[in-house]
């Protein structure tokens, strides 16, 4: 299988929570916990309290049910200290009021 020259941003959009994360050699590194703007947060197993943080630029390929990262990680991904995380993942969506709703209350 030939690797693409550049990781496609369209492939990165299809990453969802719970997908398996693997290195180029096929070694399982964990599961996707959250997807941030610049980082992918990975847990060793689905309910682990210990997280790792990987830049989205390291995503090489998105296959069915798994995310493949550039490089090999023989000792697994290093844990990230909670105080040093690059961004705070959130699942809060912006609240938008549909047009005309505010006029009905006045």
C-alpha positions as CSV (number, residue, x, y, z in Angstrom):
1,X,0.0,0.0,0.0
2,X,1.4,3.4,-1.0
3,X,1.1,6.2,1.5
4,X,-0.3,9.5,0.3
5,X,2.3,12.3,0.0
6,X,0.3,14.6,2.3
7,X,-2.4,13.8,4.9
8,X,-5.7,15.1,3.6
9,X,-7.6,17.5,5.8
10,X,-10.8,15.8,4.5
11,X,-9.6,12.6,6.0
12,X,-9.0,14.3,9.4
13,X,-12.7,15.4,9.4
14,X,-13.8,11.8,9.5
15,X,-12.0,11.1,12.8
16,X,-14.6,10.3,15.5
17,X,-14.4,9.5,19.2
18,X,-13.5,5.8,19.9
19,X,-11.5,5.1,16.8
20,X,-8.4,3.0,17.3
21,X,-5.1,4.9,16.9
22,X,-2.1,3.1,15.4
23,X,1.5,3.9,14.3
24,X,2.9,3.3,10.9
25,X,3.9,-0.2,11.9
26,X,0.3,-1.1,12.8
27,X,0.9,-1.1,16.6
28,X,-2.2,-0.1,18.5
29,X,-1.6,3.0,20.6
30,X,-5.0,3.6,22.0
31,X,-8.4,5.1,21.2
32,X,-9.5,8.6,20.3
33,X,-10.8,10.5,23.3
34,X,-11.4,14.0,21.8
35,X,-10.5,15.8,18.7
36,X,-9.3,19.4,19.2
37,X,-8.5,22.1,16.7
38,X,-4.8,21.3,16.7
39,X,-4.5,18.1,18.7
40,X,-5.8,14.6,18.9
41,X,-6.3,13.3,22.5
42,X,-5.7,9.6,22.9
43,X,-6.5,7.2,25.7
44,X,-4.7,3.8,26.1
45,X,-8.0,2.1,26.5
46,X,-11.5,3.5,26.2
47,X,-12.1,4.3,29.9
48,X,-8.5,5.2,30.9
49,X,-7.9,8.4,33.0
50,X,-4.4,8.8,31.4
51,X,-4.3,10.7,28.1
52,X,-1.8,11.4,25.4
53,X,-1.8,14.4,23.1
54,X,-0.8,14.2,19.4
55,X,-0.7,17.0,16.9
56,X,-3.2,16.6,14.1
57,X,-0.2,17.2,11.7
58,X,1.0,13.7,12.7
59,X,-2.1,12.0,11.3
60,X,-1.0,10.2,8.2
61,X,-4.1,8.3,7.1
62,X,-7.6,7.6,8.3
63,X,-8.8,4.0,7.5
64,X,-12.0,2.2,8.4
65,X,-12.1,2.4,12.2
66,X,-8.6,3.5,12.8
67,X,-6.3,6.5,12.6
68,X,-2.7,6.0,11.5
69,X,0.0,8.3,12.8
70,X,3.4,9.1,11.2
71,X,6.4,7.4,12.8
72,X,6.7,4.5,15.2
73,X,6.1,4.5,19.0
74,X,7.9,1.4,20.4
75,X,7.0,2.5,24.0
76,X,3.6,3.8,23.2
77,X,2.5,7.5,23.4
78,X,3.9,9.5,26.3
79,X,1.3,10.6,28.9
80,X,0.4,14.3,28.9
81,X,0.2,16.2,32.2
82,X,-3.3,17.7,32.6
83,X,-1.7,21.1,33.4
84,X,0.3,21.1,30.2
85,X,-2.4,20.3,27.7
86,X,-2.3,22.5,24.6
87,X,-6.1,23.0,24.5
88,X,-9.1,22.2,26.5
89,X,-11.4,19.8,24.6
90,X,-15.1,20.5,25.0
91,X,-18.3,19.1,23.6
92,X,-20.3,22.3,24.1
93,X,-21.8,23.5,20.9
94,X,-22.5,27.2,20.3
95,X,-26.1,28.3,21.0
96,X,-27.8,29.8,18.0
97,X,-31.2,31.3,18.1
98,X,-33.2,30.7,14.9
99,X,-34.4,33.8,13.1
100,X,-37.7,35.1,14.2
101,X,-37.7,33.4,17.6
102,X,-36.8,36.5,19.6
103,X,-39.6,38.5,17.8
104,X,-42.2,36.0,19.0
105,X,-41.4,36.6,22.7
106,X,-41.8,40.4,22.5
